[in-house]
Amino acid sequence: KQWYQRRVRGTRKEEIEYMRSELPGSGKKLRPQKGTGSARFKDKRAPNCMFGGKVLGKRPRDYGYDIDPITLITGFSALCTTKLAQGDLSIVDTLQGVDVPALVEYKSRLTAESVLFVTGYAPGLTSSQNTEICFHPGIDLLTTETVHPLAMIQHTVVVMDYLAVRQLEEWVLAIRGEHTVVEQTANTPV
């Protein structure tokens, strides 16, 4: 459903029909209200005039919708549980200051088709490093603000740093209205 709505988005742009308020021209009354024998008439932008505006003109619309937070929480919980049970979820101490060759070497150690690195540090890599990571297929680096359950599905292995786990857990608990303390459980540094 969401795929179809994203596909349809903005397809009516070529067919825009302007409403009377969007047309150029004066708002001056063209003839008197009474005494002409014709129907009352305001200005040339009226819908009943030739080249007048449409009453309800066509508009390009965005058919997309946001997924509610409870569905996202359910997706994250199910994916993390499944990846952990399969041994495809790793938690490391930190990914801050890690360069691209270290990520490539870590991926080769895992012998996985694709690896998603999730960090809690806002600027994970500089723009030149982001360009460099594009040349390595199967490696993606996302922050906790940009990670989505669909990104976790598309990768065989997910590697998170401790800060990312804590931020995601705080986000989940804030939506649920609960509070708890997260303990640090990192298994291997990068």
N, C-alpha and C positions, 0 to 999 in steps of 0.2 A: 504494500500500500504506500509506504513512504517513498519507495523507489519510483513508483508511478507518479506520485505527486511532485517529486523532484524533477522528473522528466517533463512534466507538463508546464512547470513554472515558467512564466514569462513568454509563452508561445503566442500570446495575442498582441504583442507589442506593435506589429505592423498594422493592426486593425484598429488603432486608437481612434476613437471618435470624440471630438471635443465637446464639452458641455458649454452652455451659453456663457458661463463666467470665465471660461478659458479662451474664448475667441477675442481677437483684437477688434477694436472699433469703439465707437462712442456709445454711451448709454442715453443719449439725447432722444427724447420722444419725437418720432418722425412726423406725426400729424396730431391734430387736436383730439381730445377724448370724445367730444361730441360735435355734431353739426356736419359731418362729412357724409353720413349715410352708410359708411363702412363700419366694420367691426372695430372695436377698440384695439389699439396697437401700441406697444411700447417702443421697442428698438429692433434693429435689423438682426440682432443675434437670437431672436426668439425661435423656438423649434419649428413653428409653422412657416417660417420664411425660407426662401431658397438660400442655401449656404448658411443657414442658421445652425445653432448648436443642437446636439442631441439632448433629449430629456435625461436619459441615463446612458451615457456613452460607455463604450467598452474600455476596460482597464486591464493592463497586465497585472496578474495576481501572483502571489506566492502561495502555492498550495502546500508548502511544507508545514510541519508542526514539530514542536519540541516534545521529546520524550519526558514523561514526568519523572521526578527524582526517585520515586519508589521503584519504578521499573529499572532505572539505572543501578540502584542499589542491589536489586535482585540479580541483575546481570553480572555485576562485579563480584558478588558473593558466590554465585554459581561457578563463574569462570575461575576465580582464585581457588575455590575448593577443588574443582576438577583438575586444574593445572598442578596443584600441590599434590593431589593423590597420584597423578601420573609422573610426578617428579620433574615437571616442566616449569616450575616456578622457583626462582632462586632469589634470595634476599642477601644483598651485600651491604657492607658498612656505608660506603659512599661512592657516588659517581661524579662528584665534583672534581674538576680539574683533570678528568680522564680524557686523553686524546684519542683520535680515531684509530691509530694503529693498535692501541690497547684493546679497543672494542672489537676490532677485527680478529685479534689474537684470541680474545675470550670466546668469540663465536666459533673459531676453529677448534678450540679446546672442547666445546660442547658438542661438536659435530651435528649441528642442527641446520635445517634448511633456512630458517629465518628466526631472528632474535629481536625482541622488543625490549629496549632499555627504558625504564621509567625512573626519572629522577625528581626529587622534590625541590631542587634548586632551580630558580626561575630561568636564568639564561643558562641552559645546559651546555651549549657550545656556541662559539662565535660564528659569524656568518660564513667565514672561509671554511671552518670545520664542518658546518652544515652542508656546504657545497661539496666538500670532500666526502662526506658520508653518503651523498647521493650516488657516488660512483661505486659503492659497495652494496650490491643487491643483497637483500635479506637482513639488513641492519637498519633499525629505526630507533631514534632517541626522542622520547616525548617527555613532557613535564606532567605533573599531576593535574594541571589545568586543562591540558589538551588530550589526555588519554581517554579512551572510550572503550567500552566492552567489545565493539566490533574490531578495534585495532588489536585487542588481545586474542580474538578468535583467529585473525589472519596470520598470527605468528605461532611457530611451534613452541618456542621457549620465551618466557617472560622473565626479565631480570629487573628487580626493583631495589632501590637503596632504602635504607632504614627510614630516612626522612619522608620518602614518597609513601611508604606503608603507613607511617604515622599520620600524614596529611589526609590520605584517603580514609583512614579509620576515623579521624576527627570529623571529616565531612559526612560520613555515613552516620555516625552517632549524633551529629548536630541535626540531621534530617529526622532521625528517629526520636530525638529528644532525650537521649541517654548520655551518660558521662562515664568514662573509665580511663584508667591509666594504661598506656601501651608499654610493654616491656621490649627491650631491644633483643632481637634474636637474629643475628646475622650469621650466615654459615661460612661464606668465603668472600674475601676482598677481591676486587678486580685487579 
